[in-house]
Amino acid sequence: MKKLLAAAVLGLLVAGPASAQAIGGKYKVEGTNLDGSHYSGTAEIVLTGPTTCTIRWQTGTTPTEGICSRNDRAFAAAYAIGDAIGLVAYKINDDGSMDGVWTISGKEGNGTEKLTPTQ
């Protein structure tokens, strides 16, 4: 499963130059869970290279951390929740916000998420 996830992320994010819209910093998080219920919180993206980063979400009592990468207007992150692996793919908008869909291994369907810069 981990190899499949890595292949999916690499397929989405072939190394390339970043678009003019910068990423990184703090974001407001609004989303829907797999069951359609809503959640909110915060996220912080820390650049580790020109197209790579780490991301930390706080949407409940436990933070979730992952790795991320971008290619032009595509931005993706992978993370672990217990034994499950999660993947989120976002489109970077002109205003710096990101609209995404996510899923978790072993679960049906997907959730949605919007990241809005707070700085």
Summary of the structure (lengths in Angstrom):
residues: 119
radius of gyration: 13.4
end to end distance: 36.2
largest distance: 36.5
contacts: 333
relative contact order: 0.23
helix: 9%
strand: 55%
